[in-house]
Amino acid sequence: MPTVLKTFRCKVTKHLFEAGEEYEGKREAELAALGYIGAEAVVEQWPKHVGGGKYELSNGEVVKGKAAAEEAQADLDSLDD
């Protein structure tokens, strides 16, 4: 789990996270980008839901439907291996 670098209040849960404690939540990438938590533990999850039933793949392509996006991302992942 990433470590909190700067004290902040979560905008979702309103929990106050103090510097030095471990962050448990679903906003790791966002908070790491803002410098509130350590970035070393952040792992990108693909496909990313971008709203309206659309998902962004790791190559930047946008696909409609979760099942279609997961299948397309699996194809992309298999190309990387």
C-alpha positions in Angstrom: 0.0 0.0 0.0 1.2 3.5 -0.8 2.3 5.8 2.0 0.7 9.2 2.5 3.2 12.0 1.8 1.0 15.0 2.6 -1.9 15.2 5.0 -5.2 15.4 3.1 -9.0 14.9 3.5 -10.5 12.4 1.1 -13.2 14.1 -1.0 -15.2 10.9 -1.2 -15.1 9.5 2.4 -14.1 12.7 4.2 -11.5 10.7 6.1 -8.4 12.7 7.2 -5.2 10.9 6.1 -2.1 12.0 8.0 1.4 12.0 6.5 3.2 8.7 7.2 0.1 6.4 7.3 -0.8 3.9 4.6 -3.5 4.8 2.1 -6.3 2.4 1.5 -8.7 3.5 -1.2 -9.6 3.4 -4.9 -8.1 6.8 -5.9 -4.4 5.8 -5.8 -3.5 7.0 -9.3 -5.2 10.4 -8.9 -3.7 11.0 -5.4 -0.2 10.0 -6.6 -0.4 12.4 -9.5 -1.3 15.2 -7.1 1.6 14.2 -4.8 -0.5 13.2 -1.8 0.7 9.5 -1.8 3.8 7.7 -2.9 3.6 6.8 -6.6 5.7 3.6 -6.3 2.7 1.4 -5.6 0.3 2.8 -8.3 -0.5 0.3 -11.0 -2.6 1.3 -14.0 -5.7 -0.8 -14.5 -7.0 -1.3 -18.0 -9.5 -0.9 -19.4 -10.5 2.4 -17.7 -14.2 3.4 -17.5 -14.5 6.8 -19.0 -18.3 7.2 -18.8 -21.3 6.5 -20.9 -20.5 2.8 -21.2 -17.2 3.5 -22.8 -13.8 2.2 -21.8 -10.3 3.3 -22.7 -7.7 0.7 -23.6 -4.0 0.9 -22.8 -3.3 2.0 -26.4 -5.7 4.9 -26.1 -8.5 3.4 -28.1 -12.0 3.8 -26.7 -14.4 0.8 -26.9 -18.1 0.7 -26.0 -19.2 -2.0 -23.6 -17.3 -3.6 -20.7 -17.1 -7.1 -22.1 -15.9 -5.8 -25.4 -13.3 -3.6 -23.7 -12.0 -6.5 -21.5 -11.7 -8.8 -24.5 -9.9 -6.1 -26.6 -7.5 -5.4 -23.7 -6.8 -9.1 -23.2 -5.8 -9.2 -26.9 -3.5 -6.2 -26.4 -2.0 -7.8 -23.3 -1.3 -11.0 -25.2 0.6 -9.0 -27.9 2.9 -7.6 -25.2 3.9 -11.1 -24.0 
